[in-house]
Amino acid sequence: MSTRLDNLTLILADDHAIVRMGFRLLLEGVGARVLAEADSGEAAQLCMHELDPDVLVMDLSMPGCGGLAALERILTRKPAAKILIASAHADAITAERALKAGAAGYLCKRSAPDELLRAVGLVASGQRYIDPEIAAALRRADRPEHPAEALTDKEFNVFLQLAQGRSVAEVASDFHLSPNTVGTHLYHIKQKLGLQNMAELAMAAVRSGLIEV
C-alpha cells in the first residue's frame, strides 16, 4: 500500500516539464498538494521566498545557477527549509555535496515511484533520506576517488556549470560574481584536476557521472 501524504504541501523544481508532471501525479495521487513548479534554480528560490511548503523537491542540473547553488541560497534565507534532491546523478560525491550543503534527502530519479513517496514522507517528518544505492556507496571506504573531491564547494559549483557548456560570463552572471573571479576558480579547477582546456573539463565531468552525453 502506498504512503499517504495527505495535506502535505510541495514545490517541484526541475527543468523537465514531463518529470514535474510525473512527480505531481504521483504526489497528488496520495493526497499531497503542489503549490508551485519551477524550472530553474532562480525560479526555485523565488517560489521558496514567496511560499512556505512542507518540502521542496529539486533537481540539481537546471538552467541558471543550478540546484546546488539554489539549495545553499535557499537555506541561507530559510535554514529550516526541508529540501529533497531528486537527481539523475547517482554518484556518491554529488550526493555527499548536496547533503553537506543542507539537503534533507537525496533520491536518484531511476528509483521506483514508491521510493519518491517514501522519501518525501521521511523528509517532511524531519528525518533524513538517502537513496539506498547512494548510501551503500557512501559507506564504501574504498570507493574510487572522484575528481571533484579536490575542489572547494564554490569551485565545484563553477565546475558543474562550465562542464555543461556555459561560458565564464554566463556563470559569472548566474553566481553574481565578476568574470575575473570565475576565471580564477577555473584556473584552480584546471590545476587541481590536471586539465588543460574546457573539453577536458567536460570529459572529466562525463567520466565522473556528473553530466550525461
N, C-alpha and C positions, 0 to 999 in steps of 0.2 A: 504494500500500500504506500502511495506517495506521501511525502512530507506535506503537511498543511502549513501554509504561510498566511493565514487569514489576517487581513488588515495591515500587513507589512507594507511599508512604502519604499519605493526604489527609484533610483535614477540609473539608466543604462547608457554607458558611454562606449561606443565602438564605431569605427568609420565604415563598417559594412552594414548597410540597412537590413540585409537579409538575416544577419546574425542578431541584430537588435530585435527584429520581428520574431525570430525563433525563441529568443530569451523571453520576450514579452508574453508570447503564447504559453510557454511553459510555466512562467511565474504567475501570470494571471489565472491560469488554469487551476492553481492550487490556492487561490484566494488573495494573492499579493496585488498591490496596486502600483503601477508605474506612473510616477509623477511627471517625468520628462525623459527625453532622449538627447544624447549629444554625440557629435561625430568628430570631435577633436579634443585635445587637451584643454584648450582655452574654453570651449563650449562646456566642458565638464566642470571647470572651475566656476563659470558663470551660473550654471544650474545649481551647484552646491552653495554658492553665495546667496542665491535667491530662494532656495528651497531647503528643507531640512529632512531629508529622507532617513529611513532607518539604515539603509545600506546603499552605497554606490557600487555598482558592478562595472568595472572599467577595464578596457583593453590597454596594452602597453604601446603597441605600434599604431599610432594615429598621426594624422597631419598636425602641423604646428609643433608645439613643444613636446608632444608625445605624452604617454601615460605616466612615465616615471617622474618627470618634472611636475606634471599636474598633481600627482599624488603628494609630492613634497610641499607644493604650494597650498594645496587644499588643507593639509594637516597643520601647516603653519598658521593658517587662518582659523581652522576648526580642529583643534587637537583631538577632540572626542569623536570625529567622523569615523564611521565604520566602512572601510573600503575593501572590497573583494576584487582582486585582479583576476580576470579571465583572459588568458593569453594563449596564443599558438606556440609560444616559446616553452619548450619542455625541458630546458637545461637548468640545472640546479643553481648556477651562478646568477642568472637573471632573477629567478625566484628569490634567492637569498638577498639580492639587492632590494627588491620590492618589499620584502618582509622587514629588512633592516630600516628601510625608509619609512615604515609605519603601516604598511598594508596589514589588514587583519586576516587576510587569507589569500591563497594563490591556487587557482584552478586551471588545469590545461583544457583547452577547448575541445580536445578529442575525447574528453571524458563522457561517460554516459549521462543522459539528461537528468536522471535522478541524483547524480553527483552534484550538479548545479544547485538543485533544490536543497540538498543536504548542506552544501557549502554556505548558501545564503542564510539558511536557518541557524547554523552554528555562529556565523559572524554576527547576525542580528542579535543573538542571545549573549554576545560579549565573549564568545570563545574564538580561538584561532583555528583556521582550517588550512591544511597543506595537502595538496594533491598527493595521494599515496605513492605514485611513481616518483614525484619530486622528493617526498620525504625520505624514500629509500636512497635516492641519490645523495641527499644531504648527509645521511648517516654514514655513507661510504667514505672512509678516511683516505682511500686510495683512488678517489675519482681523478680523472685526468685534469691537469692544470688548464684552466680556461684563460685565454689571452687577456681578457678584460679584468682578471683578478689583480693585475698590477696597477690598474687605473683608479684615480680618486672618483668619487661619485659624480662630480662635475665633468670630469674627463670622460667618464663612461656615458653620460647623457649626450655629450657632444659627439662621441664616437658612434653611438647608435644613429644619430641624425645624419652625420656625414656618410655613414655606411649605406644609408638608404638613398644617397644621391643628392642630398640637399647641399647647397653652396654655403660657404663660410658666411656670406652676407645674410642668407636666409636664416641660418642658425643663430647668428648674432641678433637678428630682429626678433626671432621667436623667444630667445632667452633674455632679451633686454640687456645684451652685452655689446661692447664695441667689437668690430671685426678684428681689431688687433688682439683682444683678449681671446677670442675664439681661435685665432691663428696661433697664439701661444699654447692653448690647450692642444691644438692639432700637432704642434711641434713635439710636445711632451708625449702625446699618444704614439706618434711615429717612433720616438726614441725608445719608449718603454716596450713597445711591441715589435721593434725591429722592422718597421715598414718603411718603404721608400716613397710610395705615392698613394693616390686615392684608390686606384684599382686594387692594390694590395690590401688597403684598409677594408674595402668592401669584401674581398675574398676572405679576410680574417673573420669578418662577421658571419659570412655564409658558413664557413667551416665550423664555427662555434655554435651554429644553430640559432643565431640572433636575428638573422633575416632569411627570408625564403627567396628562392630564384624560380 
